[in-house]
Amino acid sequence: MIFPLEKLIRFKDNIYQITCAASHRAYQLSMVHDEQIDEHDGKVVSLAAEQLFSNEVQYRIEQ
């Protein structure tokens, strides 16, 4: 799996926010050694981005 560029291009919200969310999610996945990482050839950021774009994982920006 590679970073979902086609979904990124079609994304209409704030790119900075979803980039930060993907970074935080990738960190979470790597800290708990999620088994899905192996299914994505160790590409943690791609996995995190795919989870966010598919709404498998929700995010919000706290003030």
PQR file of N, CA, C, O and H, with PARSE charges and radii, in Angstrom:
ATOM      1  N   MET A   1       0.844  -1.186   0.000 -0.4000 1.5000
ATOM      2  CA  MET A   1       0.000   0.000   0.000 -0.0000 2.0000
ATOM      3  C   MET A   1       0.879   1.236   0.000  0.5500 1.7000
ATOM      4  O   MET A   1       1.857   1.307   0.745 -0.5500 1.4000
ATOM      5  N   ILE A   2       0.546   2.185  -0.809 -0.4000 1.5000
ATOM      6  CA  ILE A   2       1.248   3.462  -0.822 -0.0000 2.0000
ATOM      7  C   ILE A   2       0.322   4.531  -0.267  0.5500 1.7000
ATOM      8  O   ILE A   2      -0.861   4.283  -0.034 -0.5500 1.4000
ATOM      9  H   ILE A   2      -0.248   2.127  -1.414  0.4000 1.0000
ATOM     10  N   PHE A   3       0.869   5.719  -0.057 -0.4000 1.5000
ATOM     11  CA  PHE A   3       0.053   6.818   0.447 -0.0000 2.0000
ATOM     12  C   PHE A   3      -1.060   7.098  -0.556  0.5500 1.7000
ATOM     13  O   PHE A   3      -0.786   7.214  -1.750 -0.5500 1.4000
ATOM     14  H   PHE A   3       1.830   5.920  -0.246  0.4000 1.0000
ATOM     15  N   PRO A   4      -2.300   7.209  -0.108 -0.5600 1.5000
ATOM     16  CA  PRO A   4      -3.446   7.344  -1.023  0.2800 2.0000
ATOM     17  C   PRO A   4      -3.523   8.732  -1.665  0.5500 1.7000
ATOM     18  O   PRO A   4      -4.328   9.565  -1.248 -0.5500 1.4000
ATOM     19  N   LEU A   5      -2.697   8.975  -2.666 -0.4000 1.5000
ATOM     20  CA  LEU A   5      -2.634  10.291  -3.300 -0.0000 2.0000
ATOM     21  C   LEU A   5      -3.946  10.703  -3.952  0.5500 1.7000
ATOM     22  O   LEU A   5      -4.325  11.874  -3.899 -0.5500 1.4000
ATOM     23  H   LEU A   5      -2.044   8.298  -3.004  0.4000 1.0000
ATOM     24  N   GLU A   6      -4.644   9.750  -4.568 -0.4000 1.5000
ATOM     25  CA  GLU A   6      -5.904  10.095  -5.212 -0.0000 2.0000
ATOM     26  C   GLU A   6      -6.933  10.596  -4.200  0.5500 1.7000
ATOM     27  O   GLU A   6      -7.732  11.482  -4.506 -0.5500 1.4000
ATOM     28  H   GLU A   6      -4.337   8.799  -4.611  0.4000 1.0000
ATOM     29  N   LYS A   7      -6.910  10.025  -2.994 -0.4000 1.5000
ATOM     30  CA  LYS A   7      -7.824  10.498  -1.952 -0.0000 2.0000
ATOM     31  C   LYS A   7      -7.368  11.849  -1.414  0.5500 1.7000
ATOM     32  O   LYS A   7      -8.195  12.689  -1.060 -0.5500 1.4000
ATOM     33  H   LYS A   7      -6.261   9.305  -2.745  0.4000 1.0000
ATOM     34  N   LEU A   8      -6.080  12.058  -1.353 -0.4000 1.5000
ATOM     35  CA  LEU A   8      -5.545  13.335  -0.901 -0.0000 2.0000
ATOM     36  C   LEU A   8      -5.915  14.448  -1.880  0.5500 1.7000
ATOM     37  O   LEU A   8      -6.250  15.556  -1.463 -0.5500 1.4000
ATOM     38  H   LEU A   8      -5.408  11.376  -1.640  0.4000 1.0000
ATOM     39  N   ILE A   9      -5.856  14.161  -3.152 -0.4000 1.5000
ATOM     40  CA  ILE A   9      -6.208  15.158  -4.172 -0.0000 2.0000
ATOM     41  C   ILE A   9      -7.678  15.543  -4.078  0.5500 1.7000
ATOM     42  O   ILE A   9      -8.031  16.710  -4.250 -0.5500 1.4000
ATOM     43  H   ILE A   9      -5.584  13.261  -3.491  0.4000 1.0000
ATOM     44  N   ARG A  10      -8.539  14.559  -3.804 -0.4000 1.5000
ATOM     45  CA  ARG A  10      -9.975  14.825  -3.707 -0.0000 2.0000
ATOM     46  C   ARG A  10     -10.402  15.371  -2.347  0.5500 1.7000
ATOM     47  O   ARG A  10     -11.558  15.754  -2.171 -0.5500 1.4000
ATOM     48  H   ARG A  10      -8.253  13.611  -3.664  0.4000 1.0000
ATOM     49  N   PHE A  11      -9.488  15.409  -1.391 -0.4000 1.5000
ATOM     50  CA  PHE A  11      -9.812  15.853  -0.035 -0.0000 2.0000
ATOM     51  C   PHE A  11     -10.110  17.346  -0.042  0.5500 1.7000
ATOM     52  O   PHE A  11      -9.317  18.136  -0.555 -0.5500 1.4000
ATOM     53  H   PHE A  11      -8.548  15.098  -1.534  0.4000 1.0000
ATOM     54  N   LYS A  12     -11.252  17.739   0.524 -0.4000 1.5000
ATOM     55  CA  LYS A  12     -11.698  19.133   0.468 -0.0000 2.0000
ATOM     56  C   LYS A  12     -11.462  19.906   1.763  0.5500 1.7000
ATOM     57  O   LYS A  12     -11.584  21.130   1.777 -0.5500 1.4000
ATOM     58  H   LYS A  12     -11.896  17.098   0.941  0.4000 1.0000
ATOM     59  N   ASP A  13     -11.128  19.218   2.841 -0.4000 1.5000
ATOM     60  CA  ASP A  13     -10.917  19.893   4.118 -0.0000 2.0000
ATOM     61  C   ASP A  13      -9.465  20.355   4.238  0.5500 1.7000
ATOM     62  O   ASP A  13      -8.728  20.387   3.253 -0.5500 1.4000
ATOM     63  H   ASP A  13     -11.029  18.223   2.829  0.4000 1.0000
ATOM     64  N   ASN A  14      -9.075  20.707   5.439 -0.4000 1.5000
ATOM     65  CA  ASN A  14      -7.749  21.246   5.709 -0.0000 2.0000
ATOM     66  C   ASN A  14      -6.677  20.158   5.616  0.5500 1.7000
ATOM     67  O   ASN A  14      -6.666  19.223   6.416 -0.5500 1.4000
ATOM     68  H   ASN A  14      -9.673  20.681   6.240  0.4000 1.0000
ATOM     69  N   ILE A  15      -5.784  20.281   4.645 -0.4000 1.5000
ATOM     70  CA  ILE A  15      -4.729  19.294   4.424 -0.0000 2.0000
ATOM     71  C   ILE A  15      -3.779  19.245   5.618  0.5500 1.7000
ATOM     72  O   ILE A  15      -3.325  18.167   6.001 -0.5500 1.4000
ATOM     73  H   ILE A  15      -5.793  21.040   3.995  0.4000 1.0000
ATOM     74  N   TYR A  16      -3.479  20.388   6.201 -0.4000 1.5000
ATOM     75  CA  TYR A  16      -2.575  20.429   7.351 -0.0000 2.0000
ATOM     76  C   TYR A  16      -3.143  19.604   8.501  0.5500 1.7000
ATOM     77  O   TYR A  16      -2.406  18.867   9.155 -0.5500 1.4000
ATOM     78  H   TYR A  16      -3.848  21.264   5.889  0.4000 1.0000
ATOM     79  N   GLN A  17      -4.442  19.721   8.753 -0.4000 1.5000
ATOM     80  CA  GLN A  17      -5.056  19.002   9.859 -0.0000 2.0000
ATOM     81  C   GLN A  17      -5.001  17.488   9.659  0.5500 1.7000
ATOM     82  O   GLN A  17      -4.682  16.748  10.589 -0.5500 1.4000
ATOM     83  H   GLN A  17      -5.040  20.320   8.221  0.4000 1.0000
ATOM     84  N   ILE A  18      -5.312  17.032   8.453 -0.4000 1.5000
ATOM     85  CA  ILE A  18      -5.292  15.580   8.247 -0.0000 2.0000
ATOM     86  C   ILE A  18      -3.855  15.055   8.224  0.5500 1.7000
ATOM     87  O   ILE A  18      -3.613  13.900   8.573 -0.5500 1.4000
ATOM     88  H   ILE A  18      -5.572  17.633   7.697  0.4000 1.0000
ATOM     89  N   THR A  19      -2.904  15.893   7.817 -0.4000 1.5000
ATOM     90  CA  THR A  19      -1.502  15.491   7.867 -0.0000 2.0000
ATOM     91  C   THR A  19      -1.052  15.323   9.311  0.5500 1.7000
ATOM     92  O   THR A  19      -0.367  14.354   9.641 -0.5500 1.4000
ATOM     93  H   THR A  19      -3.100  16.831   7.533  0.4000 1.0000
ATOM     94  N   CYS A  20      -1.430  16.253  10.166 -0.4000 1.5000
ATOM     95  CA  CYS A  20      -1.111  16.138  11.601 -0.0000 2.0000
ATOM     96  C   CYS A  20      -1.793  14.918  12.203  0.5500 1.7000
ATOM     97  O   CYS A  20      -1.191  14.190  12.993 -0.5500 1.4000
ATOM     98  H   CYS A  20      -1.987  17.039   9.898  0.4000 1.0000
ATOM     99  N   ALA A  21      -3.054  14.694  11.828 -0.4000 1.5000
ATOM    100  CA  ALA A  21      -3.788  13.539  12.341 -0.0000 2.0000
ATOM    101  C   ALA A  21      -3.127  12.235  11.898  0.5500 1.7000
ATOM    102  O   ALA A  21      -3.025  11.298  12.689 -0.5500 1.4000
ATOM    103  H   ALA A  21      -3.543  15.285  11.186  0.4000 1.0000
ATOM    104  N   ALA A  22      -2.680  12.162  10.655 -0.4000 1.5000
ATOM    105  CA  ALA A  22      -2.001  10.962  10.156 -0.0000 2.0000
ATOM    106  C   ALA A  22      -0.694  10.724  10.897  0.5500 1.7000
ATOM    107  O   ALA A  22      -0.345   9.583  11.200 -0.5500 1.4000
ATOM    108  H   ALA A  22      -2.763  12.924  10.012  0.4000 1.0000
ATOM    109  N   SER A  23       0.021  11.792  11.185 -0.4000 1.5000
ATOM    110  CA  SER A  23       1.270  11.670  11.931 -0.0000 2.0000
ATOM    111  C   SER A  23       1.022  11.124  13.335  0.5500 1.7000
ATOM    112  O   SER A  23       1.729  10.229  13.796 -0.5500 1.4000
ATOM    113  H   SER A  23      -0.263  12.719  10.939  0.4000 1.0000
ATOM    114  N   HIS A  24       0.017  11.669  14.004 -0.4000 1.5000
ATOM    115  CA  HIS A  24      -0.316  11.198  15.356 -0.0000 2.0000
ATOM    116  C   HIS A  24      -0.814   9.752  15.332  0.5500 1.7000
ATOM    117  O   HIS A  24      -0.464   8.955  16.202 -0.5500 1.4000
ATOM    118  H   HIS A  24      -0.558  12.396  13.629  0.4000 1.0000
ATOM    119  N   ARG A  25      -1.630   9.420  14.335 -0.4000 1.5000
ATOM    120  CA  ARG A  25      -2.143   8.050  14.230 -0.0000 2.0000
ATOM    121  C   ARG A  25      -1.019   7.066  13.932  0.5500 1.7000
ATOM    122  O   ARG A  25      -1.004   5.960  14.474 -0.5500 1.4000
ATOM    123  H   ARG A  25      -1.914  10.067  13.628  0.4000 1.0000
ATOM    124  N   ALA A  26      -0.083   7.454  13.079 -0.4000 1.5000
ATOM    125  CA  ALA A  26       1.058   6.586  12.777 -0.0000 2.0000
ATOM    126  C   ALA A  26       1.874   6.319  14.041  0.5500 1.7000
ATOM    127  O   ALA A  26       2.333   5.199  14.265 -0.5500 1.4000
ATOM    128  H   ALA A  26      -0.095   8.352  12.638  0.4000 1.0000
ATOM    129  N   TYR A  27       2.048   7.334  14.848 -0.4000 1.5000
ATOM    130  CA  TYR A  27       2.760   7.177  16.116 -0.0000 2.0000
ATOM    131  C   TYR A  27       2.018   6.187  17.019  0.5500 1.7000
ATOM    132  O   TYR A  27       2.632   5.303  17.616 -0.5500 1.4000
ATOM    133  H   TYR A  27       1.676   8.244  14.666  0.4000 1.0000
ATOM    134  N   GLN A  28       0.683   6.343  17.114 -0.4000 1.5000
ATOM    135  CA  GLN A  28      -0.112   5.423  17.936 -0.0000 2.0000
ATOM    136  C   GLN A  28       0.039   3.987  17.455  0.5500 1.7000
ATOM    137  O   GLN A  28       0.247   3.075  18.256 -0.5500 1.4000
ATOM    138  H   GLN A  28       0.184   7.062  16.629  0.4000 1.0000
ATOM    139  N   LEU A  29      -0.066   3.789  16.154 -0.4000 1.5000
ATOM    140  CA  LEU A  29       0.043   2.442  15.592 -0.0000 2.0000
ATOM    141  C   LEU A  29       1.404   1.817  15.876  0.5500 1.7000
ATOM    142  O   LEU A  29       1.497   0.636  16.209 -0.5500 1.4000
ATOM    143  H   LEU A  29      -0.235   4.529  15.503  0.4000 1.0000
ATOM    144  N   SER A  30       2.445   2.609  15.743 -0.4000 1.5000
ATOM    145  CA  SER A  30       3.787   2.069  15.966 -0.0000 2.0000
ATOM    146  C   SER A  30       4.049   1.778  17.437  0.5500 1.7000
ATOM    147  O   SER A  30       4.791   0.850  17.760 -0.5500 1.4000
ATOM    148  H   SER A  30       2.370   3.568  15.472  0.4000 1.0000
ATOM    149  N   MET A  31       3.452   2.557  18.331 -0.4000 1.5000
ATOM    150  CA  MET A  31       3.671   2.334  19.763 -0.0000 2.0000
ATOM    151  C   MET A  31       2.990   1.058  20.262  0.5500 1.7000
ATOM    152  O   MET A  31       3.501   0.395  21.165 -0.5500 1.4000
ATOM    153  H   MET A  31       2.849   3.310  18.069  0.4000 1.0000
ATOM    154  N   VAL A  32       1.846   0.715  19.680 -0.4000 1.5000
ATOM    155  CA  VAL A  32       1.143  -0.495  20.106 -0.0000 2.0000
ATOM    156  C   VAL A  32       1.471  -1.697  19.228  0.5500 1.7000
ATOM    157  O   VAL A  32       0.931  -2.785  19.426 -0.5500 1.4000
ATOM    158  H   VAL A  32       1.431   1.254  18.947  0.4000 1.0000
ATOM    159  N   HIS A  33       2.355  -1.495  18.261 -0.4000 1.5000
ATOM    160  CA  HIS A  33       2.783  -2.565  17.344 -0.0000 2.0000
ATOM    161  C   HIS A  33       1.579  -3.261  16.706  0.5500 1.7000
ATOM    162  O   HIS A  33       1.451  -4.485  16.736 -0.5500 1.4000
ATOM    163  H   HIS A  33       2.794  -0.611  18.101  0.4000 1.0000
ATOM    164  N   ASP A  34       0.712  -2.444  16.133 -0.4000 1.5000
ATOM    165  CA  ASP A  34      -0.515  -2.943  15.507 -0.0000 2.0000
ATOM    166  C   ASP A  34      -0.176  -3.968  14.427  0.5500 1.7000
ATOM    167  O   ASP A  34       0.755  -3.771  13.646 -0.5500 1.4000
ATOM    168  H   ASP A  34       0.816  -1.450  16.108  0.4000 1.0000
ATOM    169  N   GLU A  35      -0.932  -5.055  14.389 -0.4000 1.5000
ATOM    170  CA  GLU A  35      -0.664  -6.127  13.426 -0.0000 2.0000
ATOM    171  C   GLU A  35      -0.960  -5.717  11.989  0.5500 1.7000
ATOM    172  O   GLU A  35      -0.462  -6.353  11.059 -0.5500 1.4000
ATOM    173  H   GLU A  35      -1.688  -5.215  15.023  0.4000 1.0000
ATOM    174  N   GLN A  36      -1.754  -4.676  11.785 -0.4000 1.5000
ATOM    175  CA  GLN A  36      -2.039  -4.200  10.429 -0.0000 2.0000
ATOM    176  C   GLN A  36      -0.792  -3.611   9.761  0.5500 1.7000
ATOM    177  O   GLN A  36      -0.732  -3.518   8.535 -0.5500 1.4000
ATOM    178  H   GLN A  36      -2.158  -4.160  12.540  0.4000 1.0000
ATOM    179  N   ILE A  37       0.184  -3.221  10.549 -0.4000 1.5000
ATOM    180  CA  ILE A  37       1.424  -2.662   9.990 -0.0000 2.0000
ATOM    181  C   ILE A  37       2.097  -3.677   9.081  0.5500 1.7000
ATOM    182  O   ILE A  37       2.562  -3.333   7.995 -0.5500 1.4000
ATOM    183  H   ILE A  37       0.135  -3.297  11.545  0.4000 1.0000
ATOM    184  N   ASP A  38       2.149  -4.928   9.523 -0.4000 1.5000
ATOM    185  CA  ASP A  38       2.760  -5.978   8.709 -0.0000 2.0000
ATOM    186  C   ASP A  38       1.996  -6.211   7.416  0.5500 1.7000
ATOM    187  O   ASP A  38       2.590  -6.507   6.379 -0.5500 1.4000
ATOM    188  H   ASP A  38       1.772  -5.208  10.406  0.4000 1.0000
ATOM    189  N   GLU A  39       0.677  -6.075   7.481 -0.4000 1.5000
ATOM    190  CA  GLU A  39      -0.154  -6.251   6.287 -0.0000 2.0000
ATOM    191  C   GLU A  39       0.083  -5.142   5.261  0.5500 1.7000
ATOM    192  O   GLU A  39      -0.237  -5.304   4.083 -0.5500 1.4000
ATOM    193  H   GLU A  39       0.194  -5.835   8.323  0.4000 1.0000
ATOM    194  N   HIS A  40       0.646  -4.015   5.711 -0.4000 1.5000
ATOM    195  CA  HIS A  40       0.928  -2.874   4.827 -0.0000 2.0000
ATOM    196  C   HIS A  40       2.430  -2.704   4.607  0.5500 1.7000
ATOM    197  O   HIS A  40       2.912  -1.596   4.372 -0.5500 1.4000
ATOM    198  H   HIS A  40       0.907  -3.884   6.668  0.4000 1.0000
ATOM    199  N   ASP A  41       3.159  -3.812   4.684 -0.4000 1.5000
ATOM    200  CA  ASP A  41       4.609  -3.831   4.428 -0.0000 2.0000
ATOM    201  C   ASP A  41       5.372  -2.851   5.307  0.5500 1.7000
ATOM    202  O   ASP A  41       6.384  -2.295   4.880 -0.5500 1.4000
ATOM    203  H   ASP A  41       2.767  -4.712   4.875  0.4000 1.0000
ATOM    204  N   GLY A  42       4.903  -2.635   6.524 -0.4000 1.5000
ATOM    205  CA  GLY A  42       5.598  -1.763   7.459 -0.0000 2.0000
ATOM    206  C   GLY A  42       5.417  -0.282   7.208  0.5500 1.7000
ATOM    207  O   GLY A  42       6.088   0.535   7.837 -0.5500 1.4000
ATOM    208  H   GLY A  42       4.081  -3.087   6.871  0.4000 1.0000
ATOM    209  N   LYS A  43       4.534   0.077   6.311 -0.4000 1.5000
ATOM    210  CA  LYS A  43       4.302   1.486   5.969 -0.0000 2.0000
ATOM    211  C   LYS A  43       3.249   2.074   6.900  0.5500 1.7000
ATOM    212  O   LYS A  43       2.058   2.087   6.590 -0.5500 1.4000
ATOM    213  H   LYS A  43       3.988  -0.587   5.800  0.4000 1.0000
ATOM    214  N   VAL A  44       3.716   2.558   8.047 -0.4000 1.5000
ATOM    215  CA  VAL A  44       2.837   3.013   9.113 -0.0000 2.0000
ATOM    216  C   VAL A  44       2.072   4.275   8.711  0.5500 1.7000
ATOM    217  O   VAL A  44       0.873   4.375   8.970 -0.5500 1.4000
ATOM    218  H   VAL A  44       4.683   2.547   8.299  0.4000 1.0000
ATOM    219  N   VAL A  45       2.735   5.220   8.095 -0.4000 1.5000
ATOM    220  CA  VAL A  45       2.073   6.471   7.714 -0.0000 2.0000
ATOM    221  C   VAL A  45       1.001   6.212   6.656  0.5500 1.7000
ATOM    222  O   VAL A  45      -0.071   6.814   6.704 -0.5500 1.4000
ATOM    223  H   VAL A  45       3.710   5.139   7.885  0.4000 1.0000
ATOM    224  N   SER A  46       1.277   5.338   5.717 -0.4000 1.5000
ATOM    225  CA  SER A  46       0.279   5.000   4.704 -0.0000 2.0000
ATOM    226  C   SER A  46      -0.939   4.344   5.332  0.5500 1.7000
ATOM    227  O   SER A  46      -2.072   4.640   4.952 -0.5500 1.4000
ATOM    228  H   SER A  46       2.148   4.849   5.679  0.4000 1.0000
ATOM    229  N   LEU A  47      -0.711   3.459   6.287 -0.4000 1.5000
ATOM    230  CA  LEU A  47      -1.803   2.809   6.994 -0.0000 2.0000
ATOM    231  C   LEU A  47      -2.633   3.837   7.756  0.5500 1.7000
ATOM    232  O   LEU A  47      -3.863   3.809   7.707 -0.5500 1.4000
ATOM    233  H   LEU A  47       0.209   3.219   6.595  0.4000 1.0000
ATOM    234  N   ALA A  48      -1.967   4.729   8.448 -0.4000 1.5000
ATOM    235  CA  ALA A  48      -2.665   5.767   9.214 -0.0000 2.0000
ATOM    236  C   ALA A  48      -3.491   6.656   8.293  0.5500 1.7000
ATOM    237  O   ALA A  48      -4.640   6.970   8.602 -0.5500 1.4000
ATOM    238  H   ALA A  48      -0.968   4.752   8.488  0.4000 1.0000
ATOM    239  N   ALA A  49      -2.919   7.062   7.172 -0.4000 1.5000
ATOM    240  CA  ALA A  49      -3.636   7.916   6.222 -0.0000 2.0000
ATOM    241  C   ALA A  49      -4.847   7.187   5.651  0.5500 1.7000
ATOM    242  O   ALA A  49      -5.923   7.772   5.525 -0.5500 1.4000
ATOM    243  H   ALA A  49      -1.986   6.807   6.921  0.4000 1.0000
ATOM    244  N   GLU A  50      -4.680   5.923   5.308 -0.4000 1.5000
ATOM    245  CA  GLU A  50      -5.796   5.146   4.769 -0.0000 2.0000
ATOM    246  C   GLU A  50      -6.915   5.032   5.796  0.5500 1.7000
ATOM    247  O   GLU A  50      -8.088   5.125   5.436 -0.5500 1.4000
ATOM    248  H   GLU A  50      -3.807   5.447   5.410  0.4000 1.0000
ATOM    249  N   GLN A  51      -6.577   4.832   7.065 -0.4000 1.5000
ATOM    250  CA  GLN A  51      -7.590   4.758   8.115 -0.0000 2.0000
ATOM    251  C   GLN A  51      -8.350   6.077   8.241  0.5500 1.7000
ATOM    252  O   GLN A  51      -9.563   6.079   8.449 -0.5500 1.4000
ATOM    253  H   GLN A  51      -5.623   4.756   7.358  0.4000 1.0000
ATOM    254  N   LEU A  52      -7.652   7.176   8.118 -0.4000 1.5000
ATOM    255  CA  LEU A  52      -8.300   8.483   8.225 -0.0000 2.0000
ATOM    256  C   LEU A  52      -9.181   8.787   7.017  0.5500 1.7000
ATOM    257  O   LEU A  52     -10.313   9.246   7.174 -0.5500 1.4000
ATOM    258  H   LEU A  52      -6.666   7.175   7.949  0.4000 1.0000
ATOM    259  N   PHE A  53      -8.670   8.534   5.817 -0.4000 1.5000
ATOM    260  CA  PHE A  53      -9.437   8.833   4.605 -0.0000 2.0000
ATOM    261  C   PHE A  53     -10.663   7.933   4.462  0.5500 1.7000
ATOM    262  O   PHE A  53     -11.667   8.341   3.879 -0.5500 1.4000
ATOM    263  H   PHE A  53      -7.750   8.162   5.689  0.4000 1.0000
ATOM    264  N   SER A  54     -10.586   6.721   4.986 -0.4000 1.5000
ATOM    265  CA  SER A  54     -11.728   5.802   4.892 -0.0000 2.0000
ATOM    266  C   SER A  54     -12.690   5.953   6.065  0.5500 1.7000
ATOM    267  O   SER A  54     -13.687   5.237   6.154 -0.5500 1.4000
ATOM    268  H   SER A  54      -9.770   6.389   5.459  0.4000 1.0000
ATOM    269  N   ASN A  55     -12.385   6.892   6.968 -0.4000 1.5000
ATOM    270  CA  ASN A  55     -13.188   7.152   8.168 -0.0000 2.0000
ATOM    271  C   ASN A  55     -13.238   5.969   9.125  0.5500 1.7000
ATOM    272  O   ASN A  55     -14.144   5.869   9.952 -0.5500 1.4000
ATOM    273  H   ASN A  55     -11.574   7.474   6.896  0.4000 1.0000
ATOM    274  N   GLU A  56     -12.259   5.073   9.010 -0.4000 1.5000
ATOM    275  CA  GLU A  56     -12.125   3.988   9.978 -0.0000 2.0000
ATOM    276  C   GLU A  56     -11.718   4.572  11.338  0.5500 1.7000
ATOM    277  O   GLU A  56     -12.082   4.053  12.393 -0.5500 1.4000
ATOM    278  H   GLU A  56     -11.522   5.154   8.338  0.4000 1.0000
ATOM    279  N   VAL A  57     -10.959   5.659  11.276 -0.4000 1.5000
ATOM    280  CA  VAL A  57     -10.534   6.381  12.471 -0.0000 2.0000
ATOM    281  C   VAL A  57     -10.955   7.834  12.295  0.5500 1.7000
ATOM    282  O   VAL A  57     -10.706   8.438  11.252 -0.5500 1.4000
ATOM    283  H   VAL A  57     -10.663   6.081  10.419  0.4000 1.0000
ATOM    284  N   GLN A  58     -11.586   8.384  13.308 -0.4000 1.5000
ATOM    285  CA  GLN A  58     -12.021   9.784  13.287 -0.0000 2.0000
ATOM    286  C   GLN A  58     -10.981  10.648  13.997  0.5500 1.7000
ATOM    287  O   GLN A  58     -10.254  10.160  14.863 -0.5500 1.4000
ATOM    288  H   GLN A  58     -11.788   7.893  14.155  0.4000 1.0000
ATOM    289  N   TYR A  59     -10.910  11.909  13.640 -0.4000 1.5000
ATOM    290  CA  TYR A  59     -10.011  12.840  14.313 -0.0000 2.0000
ATOM    291  C   TYR A  59     -10.722  14.164  14.535  0.5500 1.7000
ATOM    292  O   TYR A  59     -11.693  14.490  13.852 -0.5500 1.4000
ATOM    293  H   TYR A  59     -11.501  12.305  12.937  0.4000 1.0000
ATOM    294  N   ARG A  60     -10.222  14.914  15.499 -0.4000 1.5000
ATOM    295  CA  ARG A  60     -10.725  16.269  15.736 -0.0000 2.0000
ATOM    296  C   ARG A  60      -9.572  17.110  16.234  0.5500 1.7000
ATOM    297  O   ARG A  60      -8.640  16.600  16.857 -0.5500 1.4000
ATOM    298  H   ARG A  60      -9.434  14.649  16.054  0.4000 1.0000
ATOM    299  N   ILE A  61      -9.636  18.371  15.964 -0.4000 1.5000
ATOM    300  CA  ILE A  61      -8.606  19.294  16.388 -0.0000 2.0000
ATOM    301  C   ILE A  61      -9.076  19.961  17.667  0.5500 1.7000
ATOM    302  O   ILE A  61     -10.142  20.575  17.699 -0.5500 1.4000
ATOM    303  H   ILE A  61     -10.393  18.785  15.459  0.4000 1.0000
ATOM    304  N   GLU A  62      -8.283  19.839  18.718 -0.4000 1.5000
ATOM    305  CA  GLU A  62      -8.623  20.460  19.981 -0.0000 2.0000
ATOM    306  C   GLU A  62      -7.946  21.805  20.084  0.5500 1.7000
ATOM    307  O   GLU A  62      -6.784  21.957  19.707 -0.5500 1.4000
ATOM    308  H   GLU A  62      -7.417  19.340  18.692  0.4000 1.0000
ATOM    309  N   GLN A  63      -8.661  22.766  20.589 -0.4000 1.5000
ATOM    310  CA  GLN A  63      -8.127  24.122  20.737 -0.0000 2.0000
ATOM    311  C   GLN A  63      -7.352  24.250  22.033  0.5500 1.7000
ATOM    312  O   GLN A  63      -6.825  25.321  22.334 -0.5500 1.4000
ATOM    313  H   GLN A  63      -9.605  22.643  20.896  0.4000 1.0000
TER
END
